[in-house]
Amino acid sequence: MSTEPKAIGRKEYTKLRRIFVQIQGARQAHSELANCRATHKL
């Protein structure tokens, strides 16, 4: 018997993972855009 609980299924995990990656990507793009805007101000 494994001690770790199998709360979420593999499909749910994959879905959450994909959403997380999309959020991270959006945040990265946003920070790059902010940096670009800051440099253009100078």
Steps between C-alpha positions, in 0.01 A plus 500: 500500500630844411487772764439792264130557422382470140270798532510621140508281193767515233269685261417766759869537582589547133225761462615693806859476383407646160308787662794569732742509206270741312485730805879492537543576129257792517678640805836470321366679192345772716826564686689516168243747367540712814879498461464595134272790592742616771795503259300685235417772754873566535 
